[in-house]
Amino acid sequence: MDYEAVKTLVGKYEESFGGLEGLRCARAPGRVNLIGEHTDYNGGFVMPMAVDREVRVFFRATERGPVRLWSENYGEWDEFDLGSIERNGRQPWSSYPRGVALVLQEAGYKLQPIEGLVYGDVPIGAGLSSSAALEVALARAFCAAAGLELGSRELALLCQRAENWFVGVNCGIMDQFVSIHAQREHALLLDCRSLEHELLPLDTSAVRVVVCNTMVHHELGSSAYNERRARCEEAARTLNEQVGGICQLRDVTPEILAEHGRALDKVTLKRARHVVSENHRTIKAAEALKVRDYEAFGRLMDESHESLRRDYEVSCVELDLMVRLARQRSGVLGSRMVGAGFGGCTVHLVRRDRADRVAEGMHAAYLKATGTEPEVYQFVAVSGATVERC
Ligand code: GLA
């Protein structure tokens, strides 16, 4: 967020809360996942980077009274007591502060009320993790207000729990983890089982990350997500009966699947094939990035999209169109849908000297083909969540 935007928000805070005494700001970025889709909840590998779109919470601790928050995105207040947190179905965004405060308290942390202004410029519902950014920024704000210093891994897990148990989306750990642990100019290779991670430099003098927002969001999204997750668990159970030693699809090698896949029904086999191959691709992509072999990385992104489209079946007409339009352009090394699917964004690895032209061309081509104006972003990799004095 640039200086002018922050200045305006601080001004609004002053108007709403009558002063700037003790004001601090927690920020947490959204993310784009370069490769490793629908692998996190299977204990597998992902490779996201944090992007220069973020959520900011301007806040100060208060001695008593309720938590009072103003959402600048929704133009609404939310107020709740830390001692009795319930869902407020009329304001879905309020599930995030309430859920985060609740899980922190359930984990044994004593919180203090805050008053704050919340604003994010991560596109909402576009597969760029606006929810995780919101959770992480709020969690950081609550912890800072109460003088708590939680480990970053614990913080990520608690934010994920808020999303799973309070918001009701059965997501994996990728989004919250990268929003906290990301580093400038790096992608993050994360083992979602052990939570071991490695930062991989992104050479911005050679390549750029272009992201295209199809501007569609198909309702199927969250029910299909939970259904895919259940199928993967079923596949792991069945394969475990065959070979043993399998807790999650992460433990299944391509060889095991080739030999025992017939124990699965046709659809479950396709789902498992995506996850097993995507894990393999993500590890290969990390190797390619380390030696700056961007062509190889791009090919793996292309294969990832095909696997998500054919085997996992979470793409849609608009995402496929965006990917096809990109593949026709010179300088595009790889293209794939990003996030849960059924709409939202595609991500493209593009040669740096072609990035502006590709971005402009994609905008025009998608508009011409669909009549819908897409948003096209050239993201840089930023660092994870912070809390600062204002
Ligand atoms: C959503 C979830 C993540 C992950 C992706 C798919 O973004 O929040 O945990 O499962 O979908 O890779």
Boltz pocket constraint, residues with backbone or C-beta under 6 A from the ligand:
constraints:
  - pocket:
      binder: B
      contacts: [[A, 36], [A, 37], [A, 38], [A, 39], [A, 40], [A, 41], [A, 127], [A, 171], [A, 172], [A, 173], [A, 174], [A, 175], [A, 339], [A, 340]]
      max_distance: 6.0
